[in-house]
Amino acid sequence: MSTTTIRLPDELKARVASAAERAGKTTHSFILEAIAEKTALEEQRADFDAEADARFNKIAASGKTISWAEMRRHLEQSVVSTGKKSRP
């Protein structure tokens, strides 16, 4: 296991210590858990973005797309045909 030094503002250090105490953890374990959670969230976001890009590229390559202007007209016509009022 490697060692990394971080500098925390006094106010944040106090908040972390207080939160760790409420959670029944040491400050060290609380910080490790927070870093692990944030890392997992960022990895999940990167996976999501990669999947979205891959899906978009597949759709774009298929040629089965329409412009936003066409879609907007379609949606507006759908609202008109159902008799419901659209929001601005």
BAZA-376407 format. One line per 3 residues: number of its first residue (from 1); for each residue x, z, y of N, C-alpha, C, O, CB. Coordinates in nm, 2 decimals. Glycine has a CB too. Example, Ala and Ser with C-alpha at 12.3 -4.5 7.8 and 13.67 -1.06 7.14 Angstrom:
2
1 = 1.32 0.78 -0.57 1.23 0.78 -0.45 1.32 0.78 -0.33 1.42 0.85 -0.33 1.13 0.90 -0.45 ~ 1.28 0.71 -0.22 1.37 0.71 -0.11 1.29 0.79 0.00 1.34 0.80 0.11 1.41 0.57 -0.06
REM end
This chain:
88
1 = 0.09 0.00 -0.12 0.00 0.00 0.00 0.09 0.00 0.12 0.19 0.08 0.13 -0.10 0.12 0.00 ~ 0.06 -0.09 0.22 0.14 -0.09 0.34 0.08 0.00 0.45 -0.04 0.05 0.44 0.14 -0.24 0.39 ~ 0.15 0.02 0.55 0.11 0.10 0.66 0.10 0.02 0.79 0.19 -0.06 0.82 0.21 0.22 0.68
4 = -0.01 0.04 0.86 -0.03 -0.03 0.99 -0.06 0.08 1.09 -0.14 0.17 1.07 -0.14 -0.13 0.98 ~ 0.00 0.07 1.20 -0.03 0.16 1.31 -0.12 0.10 1.41 -0.10 -0.02 1.45 0.10 0.20 1.38 ~ -0.23 0.17 1.45 -0.32 0.12 1.55 -0.33 0.22 1.66 -0.32 0.34 1.64 -0.46 0.09 1.49
7 = -0.35 0.17 1.78 -0.37 0.26 1.89 -0.51 0.26 1.93 -0.57 0.16 1.96 -0.28 0.22 2.01 ~ -0.57 0.38 1.93 -0.71 0.39 1.96 -0.72 0.47 2.10 -0.65 0.56 2.12 -0.79 0.47 1.85 ~ -0.81 0.42 2.18 -0.84 0.50 2.30 -0.89 0.64 2.26 -0.96 0.65 2.16 -0.95 0.42 2.40
10 = -0.86 0.74 2.34 -0.90 0.87 2.31 -1.05 0.89 2.28 -1.09 0.95 2.18 -0.86 0.97 2.42 ~ -1.13 0.82 2.36 -1.28 0.83 2.34 -1.32 0.77 2.21 -1.40 0.83 2.13 -1.35 0.76 2.45 ~ -1.26 0.66 2.17 -1.30 0.60 2.04 -1.25 0.68 1.92 -1.32 0.70 1.82 -1.24 0.46 2.03
13 = -1.13 0.74 1.94 -1.07 0.83 1.83 -1.17 0.94 1.81 -1.19 0.98 1.70 -0.93 0.87 1.87 ~ -1.22 1.00 1.92 -1.31 1.12 1.91 -1.44 1.07 1.84 -1.49 1.15 1.76 -1.33 1.18 2.05 ~ -1.49 0.96 1.88 -1.61 0.91 1.82 -1.60 0.88 1.67 -1.68 0.92 1.59 -1.66 0.78 1.89
16 = -1.48 0.82 1.63 -1.45 0.80 1.49 -1.45 0.93 1.41 -1.50 0.94 1.30 -1.32 0.72 1.47 ~ -1.37 1.02 1.47 -1.36 1.15 1.40 -1.50 1.22 1.38 -1.52 1.28 1.28 -1.27 1.25 1.48 ~ -1.58 1.21 1.48 -1.71 1.27 1.48 -1.80 1.20 1.37 -1.87 1.27 1.29 -1.78 1.27 1.61
19 = -1.80 1.07 1.37 -1.87 0.99 1.28 -1.83 1.02 1.13 -1.91 1.03 1.04 -1.87 0.84 1.31 ~ -1.70 1.03 1.12 -1.64 1.05 0.98 -1.69 1.19 0.93 -1.72 1.21 0.82 -1.49 1.05 0.99 ~ -1.68 1.29 1.02 -1.72 1.42 0.99 -1.87 1.42 0.94 -1.91 1.49 0.84 -1.70 1.52 1.10
22 = -1.96 1.35 1.02 -2.10 1.35 0.99 -2.12 1.28 0.85 -2.21 1.31 0.78 -2.18 1.27 1.09 ~ -2.03 1.18 0.82 -2.04 1.11 0.69 -1.98 1.18 0.58 -1.99 1.14 0.46 -1.98 0.97 0.71 ~ -1.91 1.30 0.61 -1.85 1.37 0.51 -1.72 1.31 0.45 -1.69 1.32 0.34 -1.94 1.40 0.39
25 = -1.65 1.23 0.54 -1.53 1.16 0.50 -1.42 1.20 0.59 -1.44 1.26 0.70 -1.56 1.01 0.51 ~ -1.30 1.17 0.54 -1.18 1.19 0.63 -1.18 1.07 0.73 -1.24 0.97 0.71 -1.05 1.19 0.55 ~ -1.12 1.10 0.84 -1.11 0.99 0.94 -1.04 0.87 0.88 -1.08 0.75 0.91 -1.03 1.04 1.07
28 = -0.94 0.89 0.80 -0.87 0.78 0.74 -0.96 0.70 0.65 -0.96 0.57 0.66 -0.75 0.83 0.65 ~ -1.03 0.76 0.56 -1.12 0.69 0.47 -1.23 0.62 0.55 -1.28 0.51 0.51 -1.18 0.78 0.37 ~ -1.28 0.68 0.66 -1.38 0.62 0.74 -1.33 0.49 0.80 -1.40 0.39 0.81 -1.43 0.72 0.85
31 = -1.21 0.50 0.86 -1.15 0.38 0.92 -1.13 0.27 0.82 -1.16 0.15 0.84 -1.02 0.42 0.99 ~ -1.08 0.31 0.70 -1.06 0.21 0.59 -1.19 0.14 0.55 -1.20 0.02 0.54 -1.00 0.27 0.47 ~ -1.30 0.22 0.54 -1.43 0.17 0.51 -1.48 0.07 0.61 -1.54 -0.03 0.59 -1.53 0.28 0.48
34 = -1.46 0.11 0.74 -1.51 0.03 0.85 -1.43 -0.11 0.85 -1.49 -0.21 0.88 -1.49 0.10 0.98 ~ -1.30 -0.10 0.83 -1.22 -0.23 0.83 -1.27 -0.31 0.71 -1.28 -0.44 0.73 -1.07 -0.19 0.82 ~ -1.29 -0.25 0.60 -1.33 -0.33 0.48 -1.47 -0.39 0.50 -1.49 -0.51 0.47 -1.34 -0.24 0.35
37 = -1.56 -0.32 0.57 -1.70 -0.37 0.59 -1.69 -0.49 0.69 -1.75 -0.59 0.67 -1.79 -0.26 0.65 ~ -1.61 -0.47 0.80 -1.60 -0.58 0.90 -1.53 -0.70 0.84 -1.57 -0.82 0.87 -1.52 -0.53 1.02 ~ -1.43 -0.68 0.75 -1.36 -0.79 0.69 -1.46 -0.87 0.60 -1.46 -0.99 0.60 -1.25 -0.74 0.60
40 = -1.54 -0.79 0.52 -1.64 -0.86 0.43 -1.74 -0.94 0.51 -1.78 -1.05 0.47 -1.71 -0.75 0.35 ~ -1.79 -0.88 0.63 -1.88 -0.96 0.71 -1.82 -1.09 0.76 -1.89 -1.19 0.77 -1.93 -0.87 0.83 ~ -1.70 -1.08 0.81 -1.63 -1.20 0.86 -1.61 -1.30 0.75 -1.63 -1.42 0.77 -1.50 -1.17 0.92
43 = -1.58 -1.26 0.63 -1.56 -1.35 0.51 -1.70 -1.41 0.48 -1.70 -1.53 0.45 -1.51 -1.28 0.39 ~ -1.80 -1.33 0.48 -1.94 -1.38 0.45 -1.98 -1.49 0.56 -2.04 -1.59 0.53 -2.04 -1.27 0.45 ~ -1.95 -1.46 0.69 -1.98 -1.56 0.79 -1.90 -1.69 0.77 -1.96 -1.79 0.79 -1.94 -1.49 0.93
46 = -1.77 -1.68 0.73 -1.69 -1.80 0.71 -1.75 -1.88 0.59 -1.76 -2.00 0.60 -1.55 -1.76 0.68 ~ -1.79 -1.81 0.49 -1.86 -1.88 0.37 -1.99 -1.95 0.42 -2.02 -2.06 0.38 -1.88 -1.78 0.26 ~ -2.07 -1.88 0.50 -2.19 -1.93 0.55 -2.17 -2.06 0.63 -2.23 -2.16 0.61 -2.27 -1.83 0.63
49 = -2.07 -2.05 0.72 -2.04 -2.16 0.81 -1.99 -2.28 0.72 -2.03 -2.39 0.75 -1.93 -2.12 0.91 ~ -1.91 -2.25 0.62 -1.86 -2.36 0.54 -1.97 -2.43 0.46 -1.98 -2.55 0.45 -1.75 -2.31 0.44 ~ -2.06 -2.35 0.41 -2.18 -2.40 0.34 -2.27 -2.48 0.43 -2.31 -2.59 0.40 -2.26 -2.29 0.27
52 = -2.29 -2.43 0.55 -2.37 -2.50 0.65 -2.31 -2.64 0.69 -2.38 -2.74 0.69 -2.39 -2.42 0.78 ~ -2.18 -2.64 0.71 -2.11 -2.76 0.74 -2.12 -2.86 0.62 -2.14 -2.98 0.65 -1.96 -2.73 0.77 ~ -2.10 -2.81 0.50 -2.11 -2.90 0.39 -2.25 -2.96 0.37 -2.26 -3.08 0.34 -2.07 -2.82 0.26
55 = -2.35 -2.88 0.39 -2.49 -2.93 0.38 -2.52 -3.03 0.49 -2.58 -3.13 0.47 -2.59 -2.81 0.39 ~ -2.47 -3.00 0.62 -2.50 -3.09 0.73 -2.43 -3.22 0.70 -2.49 -3.33 0.72 -2.44 -3.03 0.86 ~ -2.30 -3.22 0.65 -2.23 -3.34 0.63 -2.30 -3.42 0.52 -2.30 -3.55 0.53 -2.09 -3.31 0.58
58 = -2.36 -3.36 0.42 -2.43 -3.43 0.31 -2.55 -3.49 0.37 -2.58 -3.61 0.33 -2.46 -3.33 0.20 ~ -2.62 -3.42 0.45 -2.75 -3.48 0.51 -2.71 -3.60 0.60 -2.77 -3.70 0.59 -2.82 -3.37 0.59 ~ -2.61 -3.58 0.69 -2.57 -3.68 0.78 -2.52 -3.81 0.70 -2.55 -3.92 0.74 -2.46 -3.63 0.87
61 = -2.45 -3.79 0.59 -2.40 -3.90 0.51 -2.51 -3.98 0.44 -2.50 -4.09 0.41 -2.30 -3.85 0.41 ~ -2.62 -3.91 0.42 -2.74 -3.97 0.35 -2.81 -4.07 0.44 -2.87 -4.16 0.39 -2.83 -3.87 0.30 ~ -2.79 -4.05 0.57 -2.86 -4.14 0.66 -3.01 -4.10 0.68 -3.08 -4.17 0.75 -2.85 -4.28 0.62
64 = -3.06 -4.00 0.61 -3.20 -3.96 0.62 -3.22 -3.85 0.73 -3.26 -3.74 0.70 -3.24 -3.90 0.48 ~ -3.19 -3.89 0.85 -3.20 -3.80 0.96 -3.28 -3.87 1.07 -3.30 -3.99 1.07 -3.06 -3.76 1.01 ~ -3.33 -3.79 1.16 -3.40 -3.84 1.28 -3.35 -3.76 1.40 -3.29 -3.66 1.39 -3.56 -3.82 1.27
67 = -3.37 -3.82 1.51 -3.32 -3.76 1.63 -3.41 -3.64 1.67 -3.52 -3.63 1.63 -3.31 -3.87 1.75 ~ -3.35 -3.56 1.76 -3.43 -3.44 1.81 -3.55 -3.49 1.88 -3.66 -3.43 1.87 -3.34 -3.35 1.90 ~ -3.54 -3.60 1.96 -3.65 -3.65 2.04 -3.76 -3.69 1.95 -3.88 -3.66 1.98 -3.60 -3.77 2.13
70 = -3.73 -3.76 1.84 -3.83 -3.80 1.74 -3.90 -3.68 1.68 -4.02 -3.67 1.66 -3.77 -3.89 1.63 ~ -3.82 -3.58 1.64 -3.87 -3.46 1.58 -3.96 -3.38 1.68 -4.07 -3.33 1.64 -3.76 -3.37 1.53 ~ -3.92 -3.38 1.80 -4.00 -3.31 1.90 -4.14 -3.37 1.92 -4.24 -3.31 1.92 -3.92 -3.30 2.04
73 = -4.13 -3.51 1.93 -4.26 -3.58 1.94 -4.35 -3.55 1.82 -4.47 -3.53 1.83 -4.23 -3.73 1.95 ~ -4.29 -3.55 1.70 -4.37 -3.52 1.58 -4.43 -3.38 1.58 -4.55 -3.37 1.55 -4.28 -3.54 1.45 ~ -4.35 -3.29 1.62 -4.40 -3.15 1.63 -4.51 -3.14 1.74 -4.61 -3.07 1.71 -4.29 -3.05 1.66
76 = -4.49 -3.20 1.85 -4.59 -3.20 1.95 -4.72 -3.26 1.91 -4.83 -3.21 1.93 -4.54 -3.27 2.08 ~ -4.71 -3.37 1.84 -4.83 -3.44 1.78 -4.90 -3.36 1.68 -5.02 -3.35 1.67 -4.79 -3.58 1.72 ~ -4.82 -3.28 1.60 -4.88 -3.20 1.50 -4.96 -3.09 1.56 -5.07 -3.05 1.51 -4.77 -3.14 1.41
79 = -4.91 -3.03 1.67 -4.98 -2.92 1.74 -5.11 -2.98 1.80 -5.21 -2.92 1.79 -4.89 -2.86 1.85 ~ -5.10 -3.10 1.86 -5.22 -3.16 1.92 -5.32 -3.19 1.81 -5.44 -3.16 1.83 -5.18 -3.29 1.99 ~ -5.28 -3.24 1.70 -5.38 -3.27 1.59 -5.44 -3.15 1.53 -5.55 -3.16 1.48 -5.31 -3.36 1.49
82 = -5.38 -3.04 1.54 -5.44 -2.92 1.48 -5.53 -2.84 1.58 -5.60 -2.75 1.55 -5.33 -2.82 1.43 ~ -5.52 -2.89 1.71 -5.59 -2.82 1.82 -5.54 -2.69 1.87 -5.60 -2.63 1.95 -5.73 -2.80 1.77 ~ -5.42 -2.66 1.82 -5.36 -2.53 1.86 -5.28 -2.56 1.99 -5.22 -2.67 2.00 -5.27 -2.47 1.75
85 = -5.28 -2.46 2.08 -5.20 -2.48 2.20 -5.05 -2.44 2.17 -5.02 -2.34 2.10 -5.25 -2.39 2.31 ~ -4.96 -2.52 2.22 -4.82 -2.49 2.21 -4.77 -2.40 2.32 -4.83 -2.40 2.43 -4.73 -2.62 2.20 ~ -4.67 -2.33 2.29 -4.61 -2.25 2.40 -4.51 -2.33 2.47 -4.45 -2.43 2.42 -4.53 -2.12 2.34
88 = -4.49 -2.31 2.60 -4.40 -2.39 2.68 -4.26 -2.37 2.63 -4.17 -2.44 2.69 -4.40 -2.35 2.83
REM end
